[in-house]
Every structure is written in C-alpha cells, then in structure tokens.
Amino acid sequence: QVQLVESGGGLVQAGGSLTLSCAVSGTLLRTTDMAWYRQALGKPRELIASITTAGNSNYADSVKGRFTISRDNAKNTIYLQMSSLKPEDTAVYYCNAPFTRTLVKYAWGQGTQVTVSS
C-alpha cells in the first residue's frame, strides 16, 4: 500500500520561504509522475505543481516563478521549495500522483499546514 507523508510546513511571514517534503513508500517514485496540491479553508483542493518521471515540471499560474517542485528518486521523496510567500498561499499542502486532471492514484496523506502571516 502506498503511503504519502508530507512535512515541512509551518508559520512564516509574508515574503518568506519554506521547503516541503513528501516521503513516498510502497512504490518506486521513479516510475510515477507526482504533484503537489493545496487546499485552503473553505476551498476545493487544487493542483499547484507537477513533475514527470523525466523531471519536467508545470505550475499553476498562482505559484509560477515562486515555487519549485523537485524529486529525489533515490530517497523516494519529492520537494516543494516555496519563496516569496503570500498570505493567500495559506493552506494544507498535499502530494500525490495525478491519474487524470481531477483524480489521483493514491490515498491522501495527512498534509502539512502552511500559514503565511501578513
């Protein structure tokens, strides 16, 4: 059974930086496209960054130029480097493997809370 464990969230001031990690177990990360999602209070979960097995990445317009997704297949871990954080980035952040535009392959982990103060 695949497990996803997100970590690295916290409270940060606007303009600050954080790096999130997602440890993947139960499957070989190198065989799977992965993505980061986030869900703000009262809003639906949204895909914000994805990375293919070849290392190609895509970003939502809301985070483009500020966030960077990366993967370390040897560690079975993906990362999300976040900089120039804004209060609107406040959300619970999750990782998963996209199956379709709206579906994911695995059960959701617990996520990691990111709170950006103004």
Contact map, one row per residue, 1 for C-alpha under 8 A:
1110000000000000000000000100000000000000000000000000000000000000000000000000000000000000000000000000000000000000000000
1111000000000000000000011110000000000000000000000000000000000000000000000000000000000000000000000000000001100000000000
1111100000000000000000011100000000000000000000000000000000000000000000000000000000000000000000000000000001101000000000
0111110000000000000001111000000000000000000000000000000000000000000000000000000000000000000000110000000000111000000000
0011111000000000000001110000000000000000000000000000000000000000000000000000000000000000000000000000000000001110000000
0001111100000000000111100000000000000000000000000000000000000000000000000000000000000000000011100000000000001111000000
0000111110000000000111000000000000000000000000000000000000000000000000000000000000000000000000000000000000000011000000
0000011111000000011110000000000000000000000000000000000000000000000000000000000000000000000000000000000000000001000000
0000001111100000011100000000000000000000000000000000000000000000000000000000000000000000000000000000000000000001111000
0000000111110000000000000000000000000000000000000000000000000000000000000000000000000000000000000000000000000001111000
0000000011111000000000000000000000000000000000000000000000000000000000000000000000000000000000000000000000000000011110
0000000001111101110000000000000000000000000000000000000000000000000000000000000000000000000000000000000000000000011110
0000000000111111000000000000000000000000000000000000000000000000000000000000000000001000000000000000000000000000000111
0000000000011111000000000000000000000000000000000000000000000000000000000000000000011110000000000000000000000000000111
0000000000001111100000000000000000000000000000000000000000000000000000000000000000111100000000000000000000000000000000
0000000000011111110000000000000000000000000000000000000000000000000000000000000000111000000000000000000000000000000000
0000000000010011111000000000000000000000000000000000000000000000000000000000000011111000000000000000000000000000000000
0000000110010001111100000000000000000000000000000000000000000000000000000000000011100000000000000000000000000000000000
0000000110000000111110000000000000000000000000000000000000000000000000000000001111000000000000000000000000000000000000
0000011110000000011111000000000000000000000000000000000000000000000000000000001111000000000000000000000000000000000000
0000011100000000001111100000000000000000000000000000000000000000000000000000111100000000000000000000000000000000000000
0001111000000000000111110000000000000000000000000000000000000000000000000000111000000000000000100000000000000000000000
0001110000000000000011111000000000000000000000000000000000000000000000000011110000000000000000000000000000000000000000
0111100000000000000001111110100000000000000000000000000000000000000000000001100000000000000000000000000000000000000000
0111000000000000000000111111000000000000000000000000000000000000000000000001000000000000000000000000000000000000000000
1110000000000000000000011111000000000000000000000000000000000000000000000000000000000000000000000000000000000000000000
0100000000000000000000011111100000000000000000000000000000000000000000000000000000000000000000000000000000000000000000
0000000000000000000000001111111100000000000000000000000000000000000000001001000000000000000000000000000000000000000000
0000000000000000000000010011111110000000000000000000000000000000000000001001100000000000000000000000000000000000000000
0000000000000000000000000001111110000000000000000000100000000000000000001001000000000000000000000000000000000000000000
0000000000000000000000000001111110000000000000000000100000000000000000000000000000000000000000000000000000000000000000
0000000000000000000000000001111111000000000000000001100000000000000000000000000000000000000000001000000000000000000000
0000000000000000000000000000111111100000000000000111100000000000000000000000000000000000000000001100000000000000000000
0000000000000000000000000000000111110000000000000111100000000000000000000000010000000000000000111100000000000000000000
0000000000000000000000000000000011111000000000111110000000000000000000000000000000000000000000111100000000000000000000
0000000000000000000000000000000001111100000000111100000000000000000010000000000100000000000011110000000000000000000000
0000000000000000000000000000000000111110000011111000000000000000000000000000000000000000000011110000000000000000000000
0000000000000000000000000000000000011111000011110000000000000000000000000000000000000000001111000000000000000000000000
0000000000000000000000000000000000001111101111000000000000000000000000000000000000000000001110000000000000000000000000
0000000000000000000000000000000000000111111110000000000000000000000000000000000000000000011100000000000000000000000000
0000000000000000000000000000000000000011111000000000000000000000000000000000000000000000001000000000000000000000000000
0000000000000000000000000000000000000001111100000000000000000000000000000000000000000000000000000000000000000000000000
0000000000000000000000000000000000000011111110000000000000000000000000000000000000000000000000000000000000000000000000
0000000000000000000000000000000000000011011111000000000000000000000000000000000000000000000000000000000000000000000000
0000000000000000000000000000000000001111001111100000000000000000000000000000000000000000000000000000000000000000000000
0000000000000000000000000000000000001110000111110000000000000000000000000000000000000000000000000000000000000000000000
0000000000000000000000000000000000111100000011111100000000010000000000000000000000000000000000000000000000000000000000
0000000000000000000000000000000000111100000001111100000000110110000000000000000000000000000000000000000000000000000000
0000000000000000000000000000000000111000000000111110000011110000000110000000000000000000000000000000000000000000000000
0000000000000000000000000000000011110000000000111111000011100000000010000000000000000000000000000000000000000000000000
0000000000000000000000000000000011100000000000001111111111000000000011100000000000000000000000000000000000000000000000
0000000000000000000000000000000111000000000000000111111110000000000000000000000000000000000000000000000000000000000000
0000000000000000000000000000011111000000000000000011111100000000000000000000000000000000000000000000000000000000000000
0000000000000000000000000000000000000000000000000011111100000000000000000000000000000000000000000000000000000000000000
0000000000000000000000000000000000000000000000000011111110000000000001100000000000000000000000000000000000000000000000
0000000000000000000000000000000000000000000000000011111111000000000000000000000000000000000000000000000000000000000000
0000000000000000000000000000000000000000000000001111001111100000000010000000000000000000000000000000000000000000000000
0000000000000000000000000000000000000000000000001110000111110000000000000000000000000000000000000000000000000000000000
0000000000000000000000000000000000000000000000011100000011111011000000000000000000000000000000000000000000000000000000
0000000000000000000000000000000000000000000000111000000001111111000000000000000000000000000000000000000000000000000000
0000000000000000000000000000000000000000000000000000000000111111000000000000000000000000000000000000000000000000000000
0000000000000000000000000000000000000000000000010000000000011111000000000000000000000000000000000000000000000000000000
0000000000000000000000000000000000000000000000010000000000111111111000000000000000000000000000000000000000000000000000
0000000000000000000000000000000000000000000000000000000000111111111000000000000000000000000000000000000000000000000000
0000000000000000000000000000000000000000000000000000000000000011111100000000000000000000000000000000000000000000000000
0000000000000000000000000000000000000000000000000000000000000011111100000000000001111000000000000000000000000000000000
0000000000000000000000000000000000000000000000000000000000000011111110000000000111100000000000000000000000000000000000
0000000000000000000000000000000000000000000000001000000000000000111111000000001111000000000000000000000000000000000000
0000000000000000000000000000000000010000000000001110000010000000001111100000011110000000000000000000000000000000000000
0000000000000000000000000000000000000000000000000010001000000000000111110000011100000000000000000000000000000000000000
0000000000000000000000000000000000000000000000000010001000000000000011111001111000000000000000000000000000000000000000
0000000000000000000000000000000000000000000000000000000000000000000001111111110000000000000000000000000000000000000000
0000000000000000000000000001110000000000000000000000000000000000000000111111110000000000000000000000000000000000000000
0000000000000000000000000000000000000000000000000000000000000000000000011111100000000000000000000000000000000000000000
0000000000000000000000100000000000000000000000000000000000000000000000011111100000000000000000000000000000000000000000
0000000000000000000000111001110000000000000000000000000000000000000000111111110000000000000000000000000000000000000000
0000000000000000000011110000100000000000000000000000000000000000000000111111111000000000000000000000000000000000000000
0000000000000000000011100000000001000000000000000000000000000000000011111001111100000000000000000000000000000000000000
0000000000000000001111000000000000000000000000000000000000000000000111100000111110000000000000000000000000000000000000
0000000000000000001110000000000000010000000000000000000000000000001111000000011111000000000000000000000000000000000000
0000000000000000111100000000000000000000000000000000000000000000001110000000001111100000000000000000000000000000000000
0000000000000000111100000000000000000000000000000000000000000000011100000000000111111000000000000000000000000000000000
0000000000000011110000000000000000000000000000000000000000000000011000000000000011111000000000000000000000000000000000
0000000000000111100000000000000000000000000000000000000000000000010000000000000001111100000000000000000000000000000000
0000000000001111100000000000000000000000000000000000000000000000010000000000000001111110100000000000000000000000000100
0000000000000110000000000000000000000000000000000000000000000000000000000000000000011111110000000000000000000000000111
0000000000000100000000000000000000000000000000000000000000000000000000000000000000001111110000000000000000000000001111
0000000000000000000000000000000000000000000000000000000000000000000000000000000000000111110000000000000000000000000100
0000000000000000000000000000000000000000000000000000000000000000000000000000000000001111111000000000000000000000011100
0000000000000000000000000000000000000001000000000000000000000000000000000000000000000111111100000000000000000000111100
0000000000000000000000000000000000000111100000000000000000000000000000000000000000000000111110000000000000000000111000
0000000000000000000000000000000000000111000000000000000000000000000000000000000000000000011111000000000000000011110000
0000010000000000000000000000000000011110000000000000000000000000000000000000000000000000001111100000000000000011110000
0000010000000000000000000000000000011100000000000000000000000000000000000000000000000000000111110000000000011111000000
0001010000000000000001000000000001111000000000000000000000000000000000000000000000000000000011111000000000011010000000
0001000000000000000000000000000001111000000000000000000000000000000000000000000000000000000001111100000111010000000000
0000000000000000000000000000000111100000000000000000000000000000000000000000000000000000000000111110000111000000000000
0000000000000000000000000000000011100000000000000000000000000000000000000000000000000000000000011111111110000000000000
0000000000000000000000000000000000000000000000000000000000000000000000000000000000000000000000001111111110000000000000
0000000000000000000000000000000000000000000000000000000000000000000000000000000000000000000000000111111100000000000000
0000000000000000000000000000000000000000000000000000000000000000000000000000000000000000000000000111111000000000000000
0000000000000000000000000000000000000000000000000000000000000000000000000000000000000000000000000111111100000000000000
0000000000000000000000000000000000000000000000000000000000000000000000000000000000000000000000000111111110000000000000
0000000000000000000000000000000000000000000000000000000000000000000000000000000000000000000000011111011111100000000000
0000000000000000000000000000000000000000000000000000000000000000000000000000000000000000000000011110001111100000000000
0110000000000000000000000000000000000000000000000000000000000000000000000000000000000000000000011000000111110000000000
0111000000000000000000000000000000000000000000000000000000000000000000000000000000000000000000000000000111111000000000
0001000000000000000000000000000000000000000000000000000000000000000000000000000000000000000001110000000001111110000000
0011110000000000000000000000000000000000000000000000000000000000000000000000000000000000000001100000000000111110000000
0000110000000000000000000000000000000000000000000000000000000000000000000000000000000000000001000000000000011111000000
0000111000000000000000000000000000000000000000000000000000000000000000000000000000000000000111100000000000011111100000
0000011111000000000000000000000000000000000000000000000000000000000000000000000000000000000111000000000000000111110000
0000000011000000000000000000000000000000000000000000000000000000000000000000000000000000011110000000000000000011111000
0000000011110000000000000000000000000000000000000000000000000000000000000000000000000000111110000000000000000001111100
0000000011110000000000000000000000000000000000000000000000000000000000000000000000000010111000000000000000000000111110
0000000000111100000000000000000000000000000000000000000000000000000000000000000000001111110000000000000000000000011111
0000000000111100000000000000000000000000000000000000000000000000000000000000000000000110000000000000000000000000001111
0000000000001100000000000000000000000000000000000000000000000000000000000000000000000110000000000000000000000000000111
